[in-house]
Amino acid sequence: MAHTMIGVIGGSGIYDIDGLEGAEWRTVDSPFGAPSDSILTGTLNGTPMAFLPRHGRGHVHSPSSVPYRANIDALKRLGVTDVISLGACGSFREEMAPGDFVIVDQYIDRTIARDKSFFGPGCVAHVSVANPTCARLGAACASAAEVAGSRVHQGGTYLAMEGPQFSTLAESRLYREAWSCDVIGMTGMPEAKLAREAELCYASVAMITDYDSWHPEHGEVDVTAIIATLIGNAERGKTMVRDLPDLLGQARAPCPQGCDHALDYAILTAPEARDPEVTARLDAVAGRMLNKAAL
């Protein structure tokens, strides 16, 4: 049986994790470039953990400049099996109020300026993202968030926008009314797609800071109010993370949803036609399948 290693990607306001034993910031090289920052590794209640600040310490990356491929690749190289994404977001639903947490289960990807796949010419693959998050991992996050004192909504559709500007009023109304989205953020994609390609279980916890611009009583997004809510969300997010090792356990059974075998039938390029330079870059992400083909 495999062993659990939890990877946490911290969004705005979350730049470290407290309580790790043997904590060490480690530089991890990736063929897809440098990750957002060094990765904080250690153990929590006996379970290995890796923490990566998505925007880098000091918040140096915009949503569009985050090196999403390098981040996921680096976590996979460290041995991470389960990725928890924490991120600030706006809400399109009255009942999903600032301070609430939403366990995202669907996305609409409106980003346009990001590398969205590890694969391409030389090694082509198509993975299914019909259900882009891991239900088992999401349920554990929901339980831990409730214990941490958060009001949690299980399930929600996340509109991923390019940013860095917030929505116009017309866009906000479109996403809420015509597209039936629940929350909006700038970093959920392509992160979730890349985690699936890397055969990692992935859960997204959207931490609501505002009502975007659609709400008639709240008006346009107020950055000052967002920051105040974000600070409280960040503390409860860190508390949630501290409870995850006990919920997930150190021994790890195969994912019932099949996240850890997402590439079983996804790679279409015949072994003899694959570009060696491309496959060399995929040694961590797709090593399970590429090594099988080489036998």
Helices and strands as residue ranges (DSSP letters): E 2-3, E 6-10, E 21-26, E 39-44, E 47-53, H 68-78, E 82-91, E 101-104, E 106-109, H 135-147, E 152-154, E 157-160, H 169-173, I 174-178, E 183-185, H 191-197, E 201-210, H 223-248, E 251-252, G 259-261, G 271-273, H 276-281, H 287-294
